[in-house]
Amino acid sequence: MRVNKYISEAGLCSRREADELLVAERVTINDEVVGMGAKALDGDVVKVDGEVVVARTLVASPAKSRGVYIALNKPVGITCTTDTTVSGNIVDFVDHAQRIFPIGRLDKDSEGLILLTSNGDIVNEILRAENNHEKEYLVAVNKAVTDDFLTGMARGVRIHGQMTKPCKVRRIAKFGFSIVLTQGLNRQIRLMAAAFGYRVTQLRRVRIINVKLGHLKVGQWRNLTEAELKGLLPDRTRW
């Protein structure tokens, strides 16, 4: 496997960013610095800045034979679209060896957890299930969070000509709150907050149903575990 692809499949960065690491002589195979075009063979030890990296495709995984199912910590500025003519699209950003699709969306100016898969047949299936499952966000706003604001958000707000479903909201800082939604209207949290005179300054999704963002760094991704897959669609017998 070409070492740029190897590094990308370890979830460290995109293939293009791996090329930059190679040009900067930050990559070694068996402790020897390698450049563009180098290949990693079975048994080789690949390191970036002295840290060992392991390609996901070389790690035994229940999800491997059943398609690609990954969790990405999407950065701000990346657009959740499969249209590769769009600059900063999520498909090019992940740069996976297989063709993948985002499951749902996360606004360009928001960051955090989004799921992607190579199995296009299940995208709509999961989206339908998501309509009745929780998605959790951490939100920063431009002024102090009040009890009235929290109560109003939790009860529901009229946006897009309809009332949002009741949701769970709690204060986590003077200018921050967490919110758990069971629906996914376009720019829902930003519009809900705006209805009370608040402006969202940062928004990060940290959980989708049973899948948590955890310590995944911005811009990195990982494969979903078998338990996470079962939790997304517990009635599904095959992935």
N, C-alpha and C positions, 0 to 999 in steps of 0.2 A: 504494500500500500504506500502511495506517495506520502511523505511525511507531513505535508501541509494538510492533506485529508485526514491523516491519523490524528493530528493535533485538533483539527476541527471536530472530529467525531469523539474526542475526549471531552467536548463541551467547553473547552478553554476559550475559543474564539472562532471567528469565521475563517474560511480558507484563505481569503485575501489578507486577513490580519496575520495568519500563520506565515504567509509569504514574507510579510514585513519582518517577522521574528527571524526568519531564515536569513534574510538580507542583513539583518543586524547581528548575525552570528550569535544568536541567543539560544540556538537549538543544538543539542548533541544527540548522537546515537552511539551507545556504548562508550560514552564519555569523549567522543570525537566530534568536533564542530562540523556541521554539515550545512550545505547550501541548497539552493533551488534545485528541484528535480530529484533530491535524495529519496530513497525508499526505505521503509521500515519492514523488516522481515520477522517472521515468528521467532520469538526469543530475544529480539533486540530490546534494549532499554532506551526509551526516548525521554529526554529531559528538556524542559524549558526553564532557563535561568536556574538550572541545578535541581529543579523539582521534577520527579518522575510523573509522566502523564500516561494514561492508558485509554486507548480508543474504546468507546462503548461497544462497538461491534465485536470486540475481542473478549468481552466479558459475558459469561453465560447469563442469560436473562430470559424469564418466561415470556417477555414481550417480544423478544427478538424474532421468533418464528411466526409471530402473529401480526407483524407490521410494526411500524414505528409509532410510539405514543410518548410524547415528551412534554415536560413542563419548562417553560422559558420565563425568565425574569426580564420582561420587555423594558427596554429603556424608553424614555421620552424621545419623541421624534421618529419612532418607527411606526409605520402604518400597517394595520392588520388587513392586508389584501394579498391575493395571489397574483395580482396584476404586476408583472415584472417591469412594466413600463413606468410604474410609479416609483419615483426616487425614494429610497429608504423603506421599501416594502419588506415585510417580515420574512418572506421566503428567501430572498437574497441575503438578508441579515443572518439568518440561521445557517444558510448555505449547507444544508444537509445533503448527504449522498443520494437519498431517495426523495421523490416528490412528496411534499407535505402540505397540509392545509391547516390554517388556524381554526380552532373550534370556538366560534363566537368572535367577539372583538373586544378591544380595549382602546380607548381614544388615543390618538397620536400624542396628545399632550399629557397622557397618564402613563404610569409605569406599573410594573408588577407582574403577577402571575397570569399567564395565558397558556392554554394547552394546544398542541399541534399533533397531527397524525398523518400517516401515509394512507390510512384507510378511509377514503372518501365516503364509503357507504355508511359509516357510523356518525358522521358529523351532524346530520340533522337529528339523528336518534338521540345523541347526547344533548343537543340544543333543546329538544323538546323536554327532556328530563330536567335540564337546568331551570326551566320555567317554574318548577316547584321545589328547587333546591337552593341552598344558601350560597351566596358569594359575599365575602367579607372584604372591606376596604378600610384603610387608614387615611384620614383626610386632614389636611392643614388648611386653615382659613385665615382671612385677613383681619379678623377681630375676635375678641374674646367669646368663647362659646358659653351661652347662657342656658338656664334650665328651660326657659320658654322655647328657645330654639330647638333643643333636644326633644322636647315634648311635641312640638309641631312637626318636626321631621319624622318622628316615630309614628304619628297618627296618619300621615299621608299628605301629599301636596299635589295640587292640580298643575300638571304640565302636559304638553301635547294634547290638550283638550280632555284629559282624563285624570282621575285621582290615582296616585301611586298606592301600592299596597302598604298596609302597616308594616313597619320594619323595626329592627332592634338598633338603637343608637345609644352610645355612652361617651361621656367626656373622657379623654385620655391625656389632655394637656390644656393649658389656658386657651390656646389657639388650635386645638386639635380634637378630633373625635373619631370613633370607629362606627361603622354602619354595616349592617348585614341585610342584604336585599334578597328577595326571592323572585325578582323580575329584572329585565335588562333593557329598559328603555334608553333611547339614544341620549347620551350626556345626562343621564338621570340625576346623579348626585350633584353635579354642577348646577343644573336647573333647579333642583329642590332647594339647595342652599341659597341660590339667587333670589328665590321667592321670599326669603326672610332678610334680604339685604346683605348676604354674605358672598364673598368671592373666594372660590377654591384656589389656593396657591400651590398645593401639591396633593396628588391623589395616587395611592398605591394599593393595588389589589393584592391581598395576602392569602386568600383561600378561595377555592372553588369546590364546593361540596366537601369531600374528604381530603382533597389535595391541598397541601399547605406550601407556601413559598419557602418557609424556613430560612436557612442560611444561604440560599442560592444567591450568588452575586448578580448585580445588574449586568445584563448582556449574556449571562451563562444559561445553559439548559442541562437537563438531566432526563433520563428515561424514567417513566412511571413504574412503580412497583406493581406486582400482581395484586396486592391488596388494594392499591389505589384504583386499578382498573376495575376490580370487582365492585368497589364502592361507587364508582361513577354510574355503572349500569348493573346493579346486582342481579337482575333477572337474565342477563345475557350469558349464555354458556360458552360462546366462542368469540375470540378476539382475533 
